[in-house]
């Protein structure tokens, strides 16, 4: 190899500062590391407060009274005077069954009674004059008594031919039309009294110590969200059901305007105890991780998973243990973050 000429040496000396400058410039314009992406979450600062632990029991709304009115006599239905849902007063005639036939039987019985009474009066007069025997007098008395009994029976049959409401209520079902032929025992109407309602619920064995006749309770009806109906326990079952291990509870609520209908889904809420200084979070904030339950809290701008122990459920919230007052619990966005992830509270 030939040694560098003086000209080449000069070029190398001139190029060295330029290379150094390029190296320094490249260091200054290098790409910075990417900024960590923040996930937006909504949080709730926990503040201790007093809450009431309630047993919430699925319940049925039942009418105060319900009766199936059936035919007591057989025959053709001559008239039906009520419609479905109609209010009726106690003693109102709802339908008549072959009323003319039974009225005729009453008329015949009345005629037989008049004849028997005349024969009894004649026998009495003759017996006083010793014109008839004691046996004939007894026969006259028996004939009169039998005629009275026949008349009473005919009147009873006529009364049964008129189907009446035993108490005030509303017609819940009408199963008969004019012209139908019915036999004794045929169901004709369903009558309900909904001026007061029974609220019947099965209570778990753990709730039994908190139940007592006369205790105030609350009723919530799905058809009226957010509305609370006051009631009191009127009856308790004598024993727990051996299969379900539940005790029947019955409360009653007034229903003068008829807003509540029997059959509406409801819940009976029984207060068990008051918890002072409880920490409560929305149920939706709790993450179900198999055997453990957890929530996310925000600490120094990052999500931190905290295992918690669940206490009583209060409506759509739940009492939790394992957190400190003031902790900022993630209530929205918790399913999109991981432990240690940077987050932004909004």
SVG drawing of the C-alpha trace seen along z (x, -y; Angstrom):
<svg xmlns="http://www.w3.org/2000/svg" viewBox="-167 -21 171 63">
<polyline fill="none" stroke="black" stroke-width="0.4" points="0.0,0.0 1.1,-3.4 1.6,-5.9 -0.9,-8.8 0.0,-11.8 0.0,-15.2 -3.2,-16.0 -5.1,-12.9 -3.9,-13.7 -5.3,-17.2 -8.7,-15.8 -8.8,-13.4 -8.0,-16.2 -10.8,-18.3 -13.3,-15.4 -12.8,-14.5 -14.4,-17.7 -17.4,-17.2 -17.9,-13.6 -17.7,-14.6 -20.3,-17.4 -22.6,-14.9 -22.3,-12.5 -23.1,-15.2 -26.1,-16.4 -27.4,-12.8 -27.3,-12.4 -29.3,-15.6 -32.2,-14.6 -32.7,-10.9 -36.5,-9.9 -37.6,-10.1 -39.3,-7.1 -43.1,-6.8 -45.4,-8.4 -47.4,-5.8 -51.1,-5.8 -53.6,-6.7 -56.9,-4.9 -59.7,-7.1 -61.7,-5.9 -64.4,-7.3 -63.8,-7.0 -65.7,-7.3 -64.0,-8.5 -65.1,-6.3 -66.7,-8.0 -68.0,-6.1 -71.8,-6.3 -74.5,-4.6 -76.6,-2.0 -79.4,0.4 -78.8,4.0 -82.0,5.4 -83.2,8.9 -84.7,8.6 -87.2,11.4 -89.0,12.2 -92.7,11.8 -96.1,12.3 -99.0,9.8 -102.2,11.6 -105.7,10.3 -107.0,10.0 -109.8,12.4 -110.5,14.6 -113.5,16.8 -114.7,19.1 -118.4,18.7 -120.0,21.9 -123.6,23.0 -125.4,24.4 -128.3,25.6 -128.6,27.0 -130.4,25.6 -130.3,23.1 -128.6,19.7 -131.4,17.1 -129.3,14.0 -125.8,12.7 -125.6,9.1 -121.8,8.5 -118.8,8.1 -115.1,8.8 -113.4,6.4 -116.7,4.9 -117.0,3.8 -119.8,5.4 -121.3,4.9 -121.9,7.6 -125.2,9.3 -125.4,8.2 -127.1,10.8 -124.5,11.8 -126.5,14.4 -129.8,16.4 -130.2,20.1 -133.6,21.4 -135.2,18.9 -138.7,19.4 -138.7,23.1 -137.7,22.6 -140.1,19.7 -142.9,22.1 -141.8,24.6 -142.0,21.9 -145.6,21.1 -146.6,24.8 -145.0,25.1 -146.9,22.0 -150.2,23.6 -149.4,26.9 -148.6,25.0 -151.9,23.0 -153.8,26.3 -151.9,27.9 -152.5,25.0 -156.3,25.1 -156.3,28.9 -154.4,28.2 -156.8,25.5 -159.8,27.8 -158.2,30.7 -157.5,28.5 -161.1,27.4 -162.4,30.9 -159.9,32.2 -161.0,29.6 -164.5,31.0 -163.1,34.5 -164.4,35.2 -161.0,36.5 -158.4,38.7 -155.0,37.8 -153.4,39.6 -155.4,37.6 -154.4,34.4 -150.7,35.4 -151.1,36.2 -152.5,32.7 -149.6,31.1 -147.1,33.3 -148.6,32.3 -148.3,28.6 -144.7,29.0 -143.8,30.9 -145.4,28.2 -143.4,25.5 -140.2,27.5 -141.0,27.9 -141.6,24.2 -138.3,23.4 -136.5,25.8 -138.1,24.4 -137.2,20.8 -133.6,21.9 -133.4,23.4 -134.8,20.2 -132.2,18.2 -129.5,20.5 -130.7,19.9 -129.6,16.3 -125.8,16.2 -124.8,13.4 -121.5,11.8 -120.6,12.8 -118.6,9.6 -117.6,6.5 -115.0,7.0 -114.3,7.2 -115.0,9.9 -111.7,11.4 -113.1,14.0 -116.5,14.7 -117.0,18.3 -120.7,18.3 -123.1,16.9 -126.8,16.5 -128.3,19.8 -125.6,22.1 -126.8,25.2 -124.9,25.7 -124.8,28.4 -124.3,27.9 -120.6,27.1 -119.9,25.6 -117.5,22.6 -119.2,19.3 -117.1,16.4 -113.9,15.5 -114.3,12.7 -111.4,10.8 -111.1,8.1 -108.0,6.0 -108.7,3.1 -105.8,4.6 -103.2,6.9 -101.2,9.7 -97.5,9.7 -96.3,13.3 -92.6,14.2 -90.3,17.1 -87.7,16.0 -84.4,17.8 -83.4,19.5 -80.7,16.8 -83.4,14.1 -85.8,15.7 -84.3,14.0 -85.2,10.6 -88.9,11.5 -91.7,10.6 -95.5,10.0 -96.1,6.2 -92.6,5.3 -92.5,2.6 -91.2,3.6 -91.0,2.1 -92.4,3.5 -91.0,2.6 -92.9,3.5 -91.2,3.9 -94.0,2.0 -93.3,-1.1 -89.5,-1.5 -88.2,-3.7 -91.5,-3.7 -91.6,-2.2 -94.8,-0.9 -95.0,-0.6 -96.3,2.5 -96.2,4.6 -95.8,8.3 -99.2,9.8 -98.5,13.5 -95.5,15.9 -95.5,19.6 -95.4,22.2 -92.4,24.0 -89.8,23.9 -90.4,25.8 -88.2,28.9 -87.3,28.8 -86.4,25.2 -85.6,24.3 -87.7,21.2 -90.4,19.7 -93.6,18.1 -94.0,14.4 -97.1,12.4 -97.4,8.7 -100.4,6.5 -100.6,3.1 -103.5,0.8 -104.6,0.5 -107.6,-1.8 -107.0,-3.2 -106.4,0.3 -103.0,-0.7 -101.4,2.5 -102.8,5.6 -102.6,9.2 -99.9,11.1 -97.4,8.2 -93.8,9.2 -92.6,7.6 -89.9,7.7 -90.3,7.7 -87.5,5.9 -87.0,6.6 -84.5,4.5 -82.0,6.6 -79.4,4.2 -77.9,0.7 -74.2,0.5 -72.4,-2.7 -69.4,-3.9 -69.8,-1.4 -67.8,-1.7 -70.2,-1.1 -69.4,-0.7 -71.6,0.0 -72.1,3.7 -70.8,3.1 -67.4,1.9 -66.7,5.3 -64.7,7.8 -65.6,11.4 -62.3,13.4 -63.5,16.8 -63.1,17.3 -61.9,13.7 -63.6,10.4 -61.6,7.3 -61.9,3.6 -59.5,1.2 -58.4,-1.9 -56.3,-4.8 -52.9,-5.4 -50.5,-8.0 -52.2,-7.9 -52.0,-4.1 -54.6,-1.4 -54.1,0.9 -56.1,4.1 -57.4,4.6 -59.0,7.8 -62.1,7.0 -64.6,8.9 -68.3,8.3 -70.8,7.5 -74.6,6.9 -76.1,5.7 -77.9,2.4 -80.0,1.9 -77.5,1.7 -74.6,1.2 -72.6,3.5 -70.6,3.0 -66.9,3.8 -64.1,4.6 -60.4,4.2 -60.4,0.6 -59.6,-2.6 -61.8,-5.7 -60.9,-8.1 -59.8,-5.4 -60.7,-6.3 -62.5,-3.2 -62.8,-2.8 -66.6,-2.6 -66.4,-2.9 -63.7,-1.5 -62.5,1.1 -62.8,3.9 -60.4,2.1 -57.4,1.7 -54.9,3.9 -52.9,3.8 -50.3,1.0 -51.7,-0.6 -51.5,-4.4 -55.0,-5.9 -56.7,-9.3 -59.6,-10.2 -62.5,-12.0"/>
</svg>
